[in-house]
Amino acid sequence: MYQKMGLLKPYVDTTDKGRFDVTGFEADKYMFKVPSLRNVALTEPYMHDGKVKTLKDAIVLMADIQLDKKLTNDEVNKIEKFLKSMSDIKLAKSNK
């Protein structure tokens, strides 16, 4: 599945045009593959280009450009806790 990056607000990196660079279709501009949320806490850095270093920063960015929302610290912490609950800590330890 592909999703437009910058759904409600412009995405800051307009040099990478996502799927458009592959297909040449105008409708594919800024469309990026959406990864699974499984083990998301173990897959930093975030975004297609690795520009976002922490899960909290990814949550804040996505709320801003995809939803046009400014989250409170409490909301960010709750979302982070939820996302971490979908991560297999045993897997993280076994890969070290």
Helices and strands as residue ranges (DSSP letters): E 2-4, H 20-23, G 26-28, E 31-33, G 40-42, H 55-67, H 73-84, H 89-94
